[in-house]
């Protein structure tokens, strides 16, 4: 028995991508099953006959601050490893406080663990960047979230159907495994890492798109908070179903999108997911509270959540190339996620506190308002992100075409007659999604030379960014037809 375990650990240690996924899935499953509306915490609270709502809100706020703080205390891969190991070990020990009767120790242990785990999630961005090539990051974040949610389901079931303290013990064992695997993480950049284009702080040109993405995340996750505090309690009597089915649509959405061909655009899935959220709340208002009704409402809502989480997880993953500190970028993006959930939770609590029979109607109207705002928000978000992430799987554009087709369209465009041969070569490479560094390597010139050519290209054609170049090129081609 011992030999197979050693072989599994050794195999994971030899694959930086797989090792980073393993560590993330283990400690993130603890977060999902314990502090974040987790069944382990609720089962322990029911066992002792107390309410843990203040603990849950407190833990989420502490986690939010941890996400934001990590970028200021972690500056390299070695620092990220040390922080993650310490956070995991501390949380494992702190979880032991819940083996005893409720006291102030519960509050202190949960908040400090949630804060440190927030730091750890953001710090994992270093391994997300250095352990996975850019084009594979959508698969890495999908695999990490799928594994974490499967483990969460198992931990929840152990707390509900065996014993609350048994579930707590299993969660502590999961953290122990995370600790052992985290010790195997590399201290320096691995051979599989993708060389970053940025060498300093996030460039000013990327701040706008990142801020716009964070606003969109906050907006759309308001409905996730409403789901926890309005939809969820309405089906509380279906614990036999909700305890295991809750995350399955989420996992299914991740699996579908993960396995689509790289060149197949996932952009329309965002619009579908926004519509799914709207229909989820409409059906929540119109249907009853049977198990069939739950399947409809939850499948729509959690399937949409899977699409959104993969979208901004993979988007943040590709943005890591733009700066030297992945913890800051990951921390900001995921802090926006937690902020939206918290905001939705506060609103949900206010709706529940209002009493009466209008709770479902109020939640539905609010959710539909968020859906409408999201639909308005998405096109400008797409345009801003396209200027930075031309090859992103969720963004449409020339990157979805075969390279030969891109070249043919470039050569046929009348605008290209304004450019020199070298400028045509650089433009064609840019429209395929290559970075300045990749273009420089392809043409055997310096990055500064490429930047100079790009300025000349933009000046001649009358654009200010790669997104405008792509849009103008497509419009010209359409008019020619």
C-alpha positions as CSV (number, residue, x, y, z in Angstrom):
1,X,0.0,0.0,0.0
2,X,2.9,2.3,0.9
3,X,4.6,1.8,-2.4
4,X,1.7,2.9,-4.7
5,X,1.3,6.1,-2.6
6,X,5.0,6.9,-3.0
7,X,4.7,6.3,-6.7
8,X,1.8,8.7,-7.0
9,X,3.7,11.4,-5.1
10,X,6.8,10.9,-7.2
11,X,4.8,11.0,-10.4
12,X,3.2,14.3,-9.4
13,X,6.5,15.8,-8.3
14,X,8.0,15.2,-11.8
15,X,5.2,17.1,-13.5
16,X,5.0,20.8,-12.4
17,X,1.6,21.4,-13.9
18,X,0.1,18.3,-12.3
19,X,1.7,19.1,-9.0
20,X,0.4,22.6,-8.9
21,X,-3.1,21.4,-9.7
22,X,-2.9,18.8,-6.9
23,X,-1.9,21.3,-4.3
24,X,-4.6,23.8,-5.4
25,X,-7.3,21.1,-5.5
26,X,-6.5,19.9,-2.0
27,X,-6.4,23.1,-0.1
28,X,-9.2,24.7,-2.2
29,X,-11.5,21.8,-1.4
30,X,-11.0,22.6,2.3
31,X,-12.1,26.1,1.6
32,X,-15.2,25.0,-0.2
33,X,-16.2,22.4,2.3
34,X,-15.4,24.3,5.4
35,X,-15.4,28.2,5.6
36,X,-17.2,29.0,2.3
37,X,-20.8,27.9,3.1
38,X,-19.3,24.4,3.6
39,X,-21.3,21.5,5.0
40,X,-18.6,20.6,7.5
41,X,-19.0,24.0,9.3
42,X,-22.8,23.9,9.1
43,X,-22.9,20.3,10.3
44,X,-20.7,21.2,13.3
45,X,-23.0,24.2,14.0
46,X,-26.1,22.0,13.9
47,X,-24.4,19.5,16.2
48,X,-23.8,22.2,18.8
49,X,-27.1,24.0,18.1
50,X,-25.6,27.3,17.1
51,X,-25.7,29.7,14.1
52,X,-22.6,30.2,12.1
53,X,-23.8,32.9,9.7
54,X,-21.5,35.5,11.4
55,X,-18.6,33.1,11.1
56,X,-19.2,32.5,7.3
57,X,-19.4,36.2,6.6
58,X,-16.3,36.9,8.7
59,X,-14.4,34.1,7.0
60,X,-15.2,35.5,3.5
61,X,-14.2,39.0,4.5
62,X,-10.9,37.7,5.9
63,X,-10.3,35.6,2.8
64,X,-10.9,38.8,0.7
65,X,-8.2,40.7,2.6
66,X,-5.9,37.7,2.2
67,X,-6.3,37.7,-1.5
68,X,-5.4,41.4,-1.7
69,X,-2.5,41.2,0.8
70,X,-0.6,38.3,-0.9
71,X,0.8,40.5,-3.7
72,X,2.5,42.8,-1.2
73,X,4.2,40.0,0.8
74,X,5.1,37.5,-2.0
75,X,7.4,38.6,-4.8
76,X,8.9,35.3,-6.1
77,X,8.3,31.6,-6.5
78,X,10.2,30.7,-3.4
79,X,8.2,33.1,-1.3
80,X,5.0,31.7,-2.7
81,X,6.0,28.2,-1.7
82,X,6.8,29.2,1.8
83,X,3.6,31.1,2.2
84,X,1.5,28.3,0.9
85,X,3.2,25.7,3.1
86,X,2.7,27.9,6.2
87,X,-0.9,28.7,5.4
88,X,-1.8,25.1,4.8
89,X,-0.1,23.9,8.0
90,X,-1.6,26.7,10.1
91,X,-5.1,25.9,8.7
92,X,-4.7,22.2,9.5
93,X,-3.8,23.0,13.1
94,X,-6.4,25.7,13.4
95,X,-9.1,23.3,12.2
96,X,-8.5,21.3,15.4
97,X,-10.2,24.0,17.4
98,X,-13.5,22.7,16.0
99,X,-13.0,19.4,17.7
100,X,-14.0,21.2,20.9
101,X,-17.1,23.0,22.0
102,X,-17.9,26.4,20.4
103,X,-15.8,29.3,21.8
104,X,-14.0,32.4,20.7
105,X,-11.3,30.1,19.5
106,X,-13.6,29.0,16.6
107,X,-13.9,32.6,15.4
108,X,-10.1,33.3,15.7
109,X,-9.2,30.0,14.0
110,X,-11.6,30.4,11.1
111,X,-10.8,34.0,10.4
112,X,-7.0,33.6,10.6
113,X,-7.2,30.4,8.4
114,X,-9.4,32.1,5.8
115,X,-7.0,35.1,5.6
116,X,-3.9,32.9,5.2
117,X,-5.7,30.7,2.6
118,X,-6.6,33.8,0.7
119,X,-2.9,34.7,0.6
120,X,-2.2,31.1,-0.5
121,X,-4.7,31.1,-3.4
122,X,-3.2,34.3,-4.7
123,X,0.3,33.0,-4.2
124,X,-0.6,29.9,-6.2
125,X,-0.7,32.3,-9.2
126,X,3.1,32.0,-9.4
127,X,2.8,28.2,-10.0
128,X,-0.1,28.8,-12.3
129,X,2.2,31.0,-14.4
130,X,5.5,29.1,-14.2
131,X,4.1,25.6,-14.2
132,X,1.8,25.8,-17.2
133,X,2.5,27.2,-20.7
134,X,0.2,30.1,-21.6
135,X,-1.9,28.1,-24.1
136,X,-2.7,25.4,-21.6
137,X,-3.8,27.5,-18.7
138,X,-7.5,27.1,-19.5
139,X,-7.1,23.4,-19.0
140,X,-5.1,23.9,-15.8
141,X,-7.7,26.1,-14.1
142,X,-10.5,23.7,-15.3
143,X,-8.7,20.7,-13.9
144,X,-7.9,22.4,-10.6
145,X,-11.6,23.5,-10.1
146,X,-13.0,20.1,-11.1
147,X,-10.7,18.2,-8.7
148,X,-11.4,20.7,-5.9
149,X,-15.2,20.4,-6.3
150,X,-15.1,16.6,-6.5
151,X,-13.1,16.5,-3.2
152,X,-15.6,19.1,-1.7
153,X,-18.5,16.8,-2.5
154,X,-16.8,13.9,-0.7
155,X,-16.0,16.0,2.3
156,X,-19.5,17.3,2.5
157,X,-21.0,13.8,2.3
158,X,-18.7,12.5,5.0
159,X,-19.8,15.3,7.4
160,X,-23.5,14.9,6.6
161,X,-23.9,11.1,6.5
162,X,-21.1,9.8,8.7
163,X,-20.5,12.4,11.4
164,X,-19.6,16.1,11.6
165,X,-16.4,15.4,13.4
166,X,-15.5,12.7,10.9
167,X,-15.9,15.2,8.1
168,X,-13.7,17.6,10.0
169,X,-11.1,14.9,10.4
170,X,-11.2,14.1,6.7
171,X,-10.7,17.8,5.9
172,X,-7.7,17.9,8.1
173,X,-6.3,14.9,6.3
174,X,-6.8,16.7,3.0
175,X,-4.8,19.6,4.3
176,X,-2.1,17.2,5.4
177,X,-1.9,15.9,1.9
178,X,-1.8,19.4,0.6
179,X,1.1,20.2,2.9
180,X,3.1,17.1,1.8
181,X,2.6,17.9,-1.9
182,X,3.3,21.6,-1.4
183,X,6.7,20.7,0.0
184,X,7.5,19.2,-3.4
185,X,6.8,22.4,-5.3
186,X,9.8,23.8,-7.1
187,X,11.7,26.8,-5.6
188,X,12.6,28.3,-9.0
189,X,11.2,28.5,-12.5
190,X,10.7,25.1,-14.1
191,X,11.6,24.0,-17.5
192,X,7.9,23.9,-18.5
193,X,7.3,27.5,-17.6
194,X,6.4,30.1,-20.2
195,X,8.8,33.1,-20.2
196,X,6.9,36.2,-19.2
197,X,6.7,39.2,-21.5
198,X,6.4,41.6,-18.7
199,X,9.4,42.2,-16.4
200,X,8.0,44.8,-14.0
201,X,4.7,46.0,-12.7
202,X,1.5,45.6,-14.7
203,X,1.7,48.0,-17.7
204,X,-0.7,50.9,-17.7
205,X,-2.3,49.6,-20.9
206,X,-3.4,46.5,-19.0
207,X,-4.8,48.3,-15.9
208,X,-8.0,49.3,-17.7
209,X,-8.9,45.8,-19.0
210,X,-8.1,44.3,-15.6
211,X,-10.3,46.8,-13.8
212,X,-13.1,46.3,-16.3
213,X,-12.8,42.5,-15.8
214,X,-12.9,42.9,-12.0
215,X,-16.1,45.1,-12.3
216,X,-17.7,42.4,-14.5
217,X,-16.8,39.7,-12.0
218,X,-18.3,41.6,-9.1
219,X,-21.4,42.3,-11.1
220,X,-22.1,38.7,-12.2
221,X,-21.2,37.1,-8.9
222,X,-23.9,39.1,-7.1
223,X,-26.2,36.4,-8.3
224,X,-24.0,33.7,-6.8
225,X,-24.4,35.4,-3.4
226,X,-28.2,35.4,-4.0
227,X,-28.1,31.8,-4.8
228,X,-26.4,30.9,-1.5
229,X,-28.8,33.0,0.6
230,X,-32.1,32.9,-1.3
231,X,-32.2,29.8,-3.6
232,X,-30.3,27.5,-1.4
233,X,-32.4,27.8,1.8
234,X,-35.6,27.3,-0.2
235,X,-34.6,23.7,-0.9
236,X,-33.1,23.0,2.5
237,X,-35.5,20.0,3.0
238,X,-33.9,18.2,0.0
239,X,-30.5,17.6,1.7
240,X,-30.4,14.1,0.3
241,X,-30.2,15.7,-3.1
242,X,-28.5,19.0,-2.6
243,X,-25.6,17.5,-0.7
244,X,-24.2,15.8,-3.8
245,X,-25.9,17.3,-6.8
246,X,-25.2,20.9,-6.0
247,X,-21.8,21.1,-7.8
248,X,-22.3,18.5,-10.5
249,X,-23.6,21.0,-13.2
250,X,-20.6,23.2,-12.4
251,X,-18.2,20.3,-13.0
252,X,-20.1,19.3,-16.2
253,X,-19.8,22.9,-17.6
254,X,-16.0,22.9,-16.8
255,X,-15.6,19.5,-18.5
256,X,-17.4,20.5,-21.7
257,X,-15.5,23.8,-22.1
258,X,-12.2,22.3,-21.1
259,X,-12.4,19.7,-23.9
260,X,-13.5,22.0,-26.7
261,X,-10.8,22.4,-29.4
262,X,-8.4,25.3,-28.6
263,X,-9.4,27.2,-31.8
264,X,-13.1,26.9,-31.1
265,X,-14.3,30.2,-29.6
266,X,-16.1,30.0,-26.3
267,X,-17.3,33.6,-26.4
268,X,-20.9,32.7,-27.0
269,X,-20.9,30.5,-24.0
270,X,-20.7,33.7,-21.8
271,X,-24.0,34.9,-23.3
272,X,-25.6,31.5,-22.8
273,X,-24.4,31.5,-19.2
274,X,-25.9,34.9,-18.5
275,X,-29.2,33.7,-20.0
276,X,-29.0,30.6,-17.8
277,X,-28.7,32.7,-14.7
278,X,-31.8,34.7,-15.7
279,X,-33.8,31.6,-16.4
280,X,-32.7,30.0,-13.1
281,X,-34.2,32.8,-11.1
282,X,-37.3,33.0,-13.4
283,X,-37.9,29.2,-12.8
284,X,-37.2,29.8,-9.1
285,X,-40.1,32.3,-9.0
286,X,-42.5,30.2,-11.1
287,X,-41.8,26.7,-10.0
288,X,-42.4,24.9,-6.7
289,X,-39.9,23.5,-4.3
290,X,-39.8,19.8,-5.3
291,X,-36.7,17.8,-6.2
292,X,-37.5,18.3,-10.0
293,X,-37.7,22.0,-9.5
294,X,-34.4,22.0,-7.7
295,X,-32.7,20.1,-10.5
296,X,-33.9,22.8,-13.0
297,X,-33.0,25.8,-10.9
298,X,-29.6,24.5,-9.7
299,X,-28.5,23.0,-13.1
300,X,-29.0,26.4,-14.8
301,X,-27.4,28.4,-12.0
302,X,-24.4,26.2,-11.3
303,X,-23.7,25.4,-15.0
304,X,-23.5,29.2,-15.5
305,X,-21.1,29.6,-12.6
306,X,-18.8,27.0,-14.1
307,X,-18.7,29.0,-17.4
308,X,-17.9,32.2,-15.6
309,X,-15.3,30.8,-13.3
310,X,-13.5,29.2,-16.2
311,X,-13.7,32.5,-18.1
312,X,-12.1,34.7,-15.6
313,X,-9.8,32.0,-14.2
314,X,-8.3,31.5,-17.6
315,X,-8.3,35.2,-18.4
316,X,-6.4,36.0,-15.2
317,X,-4.1,33.1,-16.1
318,X,-3.2,34.7,-19.4
319,X,-2.9,38.1,-17.9
320,X,-0.1,36.8,-15.6
321,X,2.3,37.2,-18.6
322,X,1.8,41.0,-18.4
323,X,3.5,41.6,-15.0
324,X,6.2,40.2,-12.7
325,X,3.9,39.5,-9.7
326,X,1.2,36.9,-10.4
327,X,-0.1,37.1,-6.9
328,X,-1.3,40.7,-7.4
329,X,-3.2,39.8,-10.6
330,X,-4.7,36.6,-9.2
331,X,-5.5,38.3,-5.9
332,X,-7.3,41.2,-7.5
333,X,-9.4,39.1,-9.8
334,X,-10.4,36.5,-7.2
335,X,-11.0,39.3,-4.6
336,X,-13.6,40.7,-7.1
337,X,-15.2,37.3,-7.1
338,X,-15.5,37.1,-3.3
339,X,-16.7,40.8,-3.2
340,X,-19.5,40.0,-5.6
341,X,-20.5,36.9,-3.5
342,X,-20.4,39.0,-0.3
343,X,-22.5,41.8,-1.8
344,X,-25.0,39.3,-3.1
345,X,-25.1,37.6,0.3
346,X,-25.8,40.9,2.1
347,X,-28.6,41.7,-0.4
348,X,-29.9,38.2,0.0
349,X,-30.0,38.5,3.8
350,X,-31.8,41.8,3.5
351,X,-34.4,40.2,1.2
352,X,-34.9,37.3,3.6
353,X,-35.2,39.7,6.5
354,X,-37.9,41.6,4.8
355,X,-40.3,38.6,5.3
356,X,-43.6,38.2,3.5
357,X,-44.3,36.3,0.3
358,X,-42.3,38.6,-2.0
359,X,-38.8,37.2,-1.3
360,X,-38.7,35.1,-4.5
361,X,-40.0,38.0,-6.6
362,X,-37.6,40.5,-5.2
363,X,-34.6,38.1,-5.7
364,X,-35.7,37.4,-9.3
365,X,-36.1,41.1,-10.2
366,X,-32.7,41.9,-8.8
367,X,-31.1,38.9,-10.6
368,X,-32.7,39.9,-13.9
369,X,-31.4,43.4,-13.4
370,X,-27.9,42.0,-12.9
371,X,-28.4,39.9,-16.1
372,X,-29.3,42.9,-18.1
373,X,-26.3,44.9,-16.9
374,X,-24.1,42.0,-17.6
375,X,-25.3,41.8,-21.2
376,X,-24.5,45.5,-21.6
377,X,-21.1,45.1,-19.9
378,X,-19.9,42.1,-22.0
379,X,-19.2,43.7,-25.4
380,X,-17.0,46.5,-24.1
381,X,-15.2,44.0,-21.8
382,X,-14.6,41.8,-24.8
383,X,-13.1,44.7,-26.8
384,X,-10.8,45.7,-23.9
385,X,-9.6,42.2,-23.3
386,X,-9.0,41.5,-27.0
387,X,-6.4,44.2,-27.1
388,X,-4.3,42.2,-24.7
389,X,-5.3,38.6,-25.1
390,X,-5.8,38.0,-28.8
391,X,-5.5,34.2,-28.6
392,X,-7.8,33.7,-25.6
393,X,-10.2,30.9,-26.0
394,X,-13.2,33.0,-24.8
395,X,-12.4,35.9,-27.3
396,X,-13.5,35.8,-30.9
397,X,-11.3,37.1,-33.7
398,X,-8.7,36.1,-36.2
399,X,-7.0,33.9,-33.7
400,X,-9.7,31.3,-34.3
401,X,-8.8,30.9,-38.0
402,X,-6.0,28.7,-39.3
403,X,-2.7,30.4,-39.8
404,X,-2.8,30.0,-43.6
405,X,-6.2,31.7,-43.7
406,X,-5.0,34.6,-41.6
407,X,-2.1,35.2,-44.0
408,X,-4.3,35.0,-47.0
409,X,-6.7,37.6,-45.6
410,X,-3.8,39.9,-44.6
411,X,-2.3,39.8,-48.1
412,X,-5.7,40.5,-49.8
413,X,-6.6,43.5,-47.6
414,X,-6.2,46.9,-49.3
415,X,-4.9,48.4,-46.1
416,X,-1.7,46.3,-46.3
417,X,-0.6,48.1,-49.4
418,X,0.3,51.0,-47.1
419,X,2.9,48.8,-45.3
420,X,6.4,47.7,-46.1
421,X,7.2,44.0,-46.4
422,X,8.6,43.8,-42.9
423,X,5.6,45.6,-41.5
424,X,3.3,43.1,-43.3
425,X,5.2,40.2,-41.7
426,X,4.9,41.7,-38.2
427,X,1.2,42.5,-38.7
428,X,0.5,39.0,-39.7
429,X,2.2,37.6,-36.7
430,X,0.5,40.1,-34.3
431,X,-2.9,39.1,-35.7
432,X,-2.1,35.4,-34.9
433,X,-1.8,36.4,-31.3
434,X,2.0,36.5,-31.0
435,X,3.6,38.7,-28.3
436,X,6.3,41.2,-29.2
437,X,8.9,38.8,-27.8
438,X,7.5,35.9,-30.0
439,X,7.5,38.2,-33.1
440,X,11.1,39.3,-32.3
441,X,12.2,35.6,-32.1
442,X,10.4,34.7,-35.2
443,X,12.0,37.4,-37.3
444,X,15.4,37.4,-35.5
445,X,15.2,41.1,-34.4
446,X,15.1,42.9,-31.1
447,X,11.9,43.6,-29.2
448,X,12.5,47.4,-29.5
449,X,12.7,47.0,-33.2
450,X,9.4,45.2,-33.2
451,X,7.8,48.0,-31.1
452,X,9.1,50.6,-33.5
453,X,7.6,48.8,-36.5
454,X,4.3,48.4,-34.6
455,X,4.1,52.2,-33.9
456,X,4.7,52.8,-37.6
457,X,2.0,50.2,-38.5
458,X,-0.6,51.8,-36.2
459,X,0.3,55.3,-37.5
460,X,-0.1,54.3,-41.2
461,X,-3.4,52.5,-40.7
462,X,-4.8,54.9,-38.2
463,X,-5.3,52.6,-35.2
464,X,-4.1,52.7,-31.6
465,X,-4.2,49.0,-30.5
466,X,-4.1,45.5,-31.8
467,X,-7.9,45.2,-31.2
468,X,-8.5,48.2,-33.4
469,X,-6.2,46.8,-36.1
470,X,-8.1,43.5,-36.0
471,X,-11.5,45.1,-36.1
472,X,-10.6,47.5,-38.9
473,X,-9.1,44.6,-40.9
474,X,-12.2,42.5,-40.5
475,X,-14.5,45.4,-41.5
476,X,-12.4,46.2,-44.6
477,X,-12.5,42.6,-45.6
478,X,-16.3,42.4,-45.2
479,X,-16.8,45.5,-47.2
480,X,-14.6,44.2,-50.0
481,X,-16.9,41.1,-50.3
